Amino acid sequence: MSDLSETPRLVQPTAALRDSFLTGERADCLAEGRSTEWLAPAVEDFDAFVAERRGVFLRWGVPCTGFWYVAGQDYLGTLIIRHRLTPELAEVGGHVGYHVVTPWRRRGHATQMLSAGLLECRRLGLDRVLLTCGRDNEASRRVILANGGVPDRPHGDEDRFWITLDEGPGTA
């Protein structure tokens, strides 16, 4: 992957990024040994695939807003904000989930994407958000801590962190 010509930002999913999205997500699946089967609807009808991910949608039993992290025509990753927590999400999952696709990892994008996502959380009226990550996911832990995450009690194999939005990074 080459250097980016534009500063990355969060945007609503868009059909204009079809090739870059599919390339990045396929690379993730291959790197992690996962099936690419979940991408079949995107390959078949990308416009419909994107439409299901725009605006507010219901997932995990709560309203969610999804964003893609992009730089020009380069898709770098996805960030999902869950507007509220169920008892299950309060233990594992939290308010925010994010990932940077394999070709763009280890360049600081996740830290910047989460920071931008925290601004979106604030716009949605959230004052405090929960993030979780696997105990063995040191990279995600560093991203959360860099954005003001305060450790909370772990649950199973997940570490939990709270970020207070009116005091931490991402609120400027």
C-alpha positions in Angstrom: 0.0 0.0 0.0 1.2 3.4 -0.8 1.1 6.5 1.3 -2.2 8.3 1.6 -2.8 11.4 -0.5 -5.6 12.7 1.8 -6.1 12.8 5.6 -8.2 9.9 6.7 -11.7 10.6 8.0 -15.0 8.9 9.0 -17.7 8.9 6.4 -21.0 7.1 5.9 -20.4 3.9 3.9 -20.4 4.7 0.2 -20.7 2.6 -3.0 -17.8 4.7 -4.5 -15.4 2.7 -2.4 -16.4 -0.7 -3.7 -13.1 -1.9 -5.0 -11.1 -0.6 -2.1 -13.5 -2.0 0.5 -13.6 -5.5 -1.1 -9.8 -5.5 -1.5 -9.2 -4.5 2.2 -11.8 -6.9 3.6 -10.6 -9.8 1.5 -7.1 -9.2 2.7 -8.3 -9.3 6.3 -10.1 -12.6 5.7 -7.0 -14.1 4.1 -4.6 -12.8 6.8 -6.9 -14.2 9.5 -7.8 -17.4 7.9 -11.5 -16.6 7.7 -13.9 -17.3 4.9 -14.8 -14.5 2.5 -18.3 -15.8 2.3 -19.7 -12.8 4.3 -18.6 -10.6 1.3 -20.9 -12.4 -1.2 -23.8 -9.9 -0.8 -21.3 -7.1 -1.3 -19.9 -8.6 -4.5 -23.4 -9.4 -5.8 -25.0 -5.9 -5.1 -22.7 -3.4 -3.5 -25.2 -0.6 -3.6 -27.7 -2.7 -1.5 -24.8 -3.8 0.8 -23.9 -0.2 1.4 -27.5 0.9 1.9 -27.9 -1.5 4.8 -25.0 0.1 6.5 -25.9 3.8 6.1 -27.6 5.8 8.7 -29.0 4.2 11.9 -29.6 0.5 11.7 -30.6 -2.2 14.3 -27.9 -4.7 15.2 -27.2 -6.6 18.5 -30.7 -5.4 19.5 -29.7 -1.7 19.7 -29.6 1.2 17.2 -26.2 1.6 15.6 -24.4 4.0 13.3 -21.6 2.7 11.1 -18.8 4.6 9.5 -16.0 3.8 7.2 -12.6 5.3 7.8 -11.3 6.5 4.4 -8.6 8.6 2.7 -9.7 9.6 -0.7 -10.6 6.3 -2.5 -8.8 4.2 0.1 -11.0 2.2 2.5 -9.0 1.8 5.8 -11.6 0.3 8.1 -14.9 0.4 9.9 -16.2 1.9 13.1 -19.6 1.0 14.6 -21.3 3.0 17.4 -23.9 1.2 19.4 -26.2 3.9 20.8 -26.9 2.1 24.0 -25.9 -1.1 25.8 -27.8 -4.3 26.4 -26.8 -6.4 29.4 -24.7 -8.5 27.0 -23.0 -5.5 25.4 -22.3 -4.1 28.8 -20.1 -7.2 29.4 -18.6 -7.8 25.9 -18.8 -5.5 22.9 -19.4 -2.1 24.5 -20.5 1.0 22.6 -17.8 1.1 20.0 -16.3 -1.5 17.7 -13.7 -0.8 15.1 -11.2 -2.5 12.9 -8.5 -1.4 10.4 -8.0 -3.7 7.4 -4.8 -5.6 7.3 -3.1 -3.6 4.5 -3.3 -0.4 6.7 -2.5 -1.7 10.1 0.3 -0.5 12.3 0.3 3.1 11.0 -1.7 4.8 13.8 -5.0 4.6 11.9 -7.0 2.8 14.7 -6.0 5.4 17.3 -7.1 8.2 15.0 -10.3 6.4 13.9 -11.3 5.8 17.5 -10.6 9.5 18.3 -12.9 10.6 15.5 -15.5 8.0 16.6 -15.5 9.4 20.1 -16.5 12.8 18.5 -19.4 11.0 16.8 -20.4 9.3 20.1 -20.6 12.8 21.7 -22.7 14.1 18.8 -25.1 11.2 19.6 -25.4 12.4 23.2 -23.2 9.8 24.8 -21.2 11.1 27.8 -19.4 7.9 28.6 -18.6 4.9 26.4 -17.6 1.3 27.1 -15.0 -0.4 24.9 -13.9 -4.0 25.2 -11.1 -6.0 23.7 -9.7 -9.5 24.0 -7.1 -9.9 26.7 -4.6 -11.0 24.1 -5.3 -7.9 21.8 -2.4 -5.6 22.9 -2.8 -3.4 19.9 -6.4 -2.6 20.6 -5.6 -2.1 24.3 -3.0 0.5 23.3 -5.5 2.3 21.0 -8.2 2.4 23.8 -5.7 3.7 26.4 -4.3 6.3 24.0 -7.9 7.6 23.7 -8.4 8.0 27.4 -9.7 4.5 28.3 -9.8 3.7 32.0 -9.6 0.0 32.8 -12.7 -1.6 34.4 -13.2 -5.1 35.7 -12.6 -7.8 33.1 -15.2 -10.2 31.9 -14.2 -13.6 30.8 -11.5 -13.2 28.1 -12.4 -9.5 27.6 -10.8 -6.4 29.1 -13.2 -3.5 29.6 -12.5 0.2 29.4 -14.6 3.4 30.0 -13.9 6.7 28.2 -15.6 9.8 29.6 -16.2 12.0 26.6 -16.3 15.4 28.3 -12.8 14.9 29.8 -10.8 12.7 27.4 -9.3 12.8 24.0 -11.6 13.0 21.0 -13.8 15.8 22.4 -11.9 18.8 21.3 
